[in-house]
């Protein structure tokens, strides 16, 4: 296995560029995974892993040794010094590994399924949390507007905790056109919505629309939605964080469908 000790090595500098710059990642169709969990999820999902860089201590762990044996043919692992790995990662303590992975091709959202439409979600933590909730709730198709944070950025990948590998993600989507084409309930949360979330039938296919942290959902998308719902807030808060609002909506649908199954 190749060993790299200098933080000025060309491979290390290339990784650092991919970590820091969206433009470089998008140009080359790559993303950066930090940590064992994300790499395991990528391999399990069949994503194209092109390179893996470990610290020396990681090689002593049985999980890492098993992972080495499962790397695809042509993927050459390397051992980096702590200093070199620290140059790459933005984490306060360097992860046990960093991997380069090829971006998966986007597929058209599947008719008849639930969709999640995200308009200009700009905080990476919010975006990753929403994706994690979507994956947990069983939603598979997520459409993101051009104004969203980069969905494959290291920060969003970390916040998603592996959710990316369970989702069909469409970046730069025309959300208005998508909502017009959707055959099912089109739901948007709104502080002045006429219906409570808990009084709306979510048992059939639903397109959930979530808007920007500050501005909310745009007028164009509001016009296409057939249902504006409010999340009851009997306390003093004026609004909910968008990731929390999305999670409540998605799991209210889960609750309703579980109720149907139990009474079937």
Secondary structure, DSSP 8 states (H G I E B T S, - for coil): -EEE--TTSHHHHHHHHHHH-HHHHHHHTEEEEESHHHHHHHHHTT--EEEEEEEGGGGGSHHHHHHHHHS-TT-EEEEE-HHHHHHH--SSS--SEEEEEE--------TTS-EEEE-S---HHHHHHHHHHHHHHT--EEEE-TTS--TTSHHHHHHHTTGGGGSEEETT--HHHHHHH--SEEEEE-TT-SEEGGGS--SS-EEEEE-BTTTBS-HHHHHH-SEEEE----SS-S---HHHHHHHHHHHHHHHHHHHHHH-
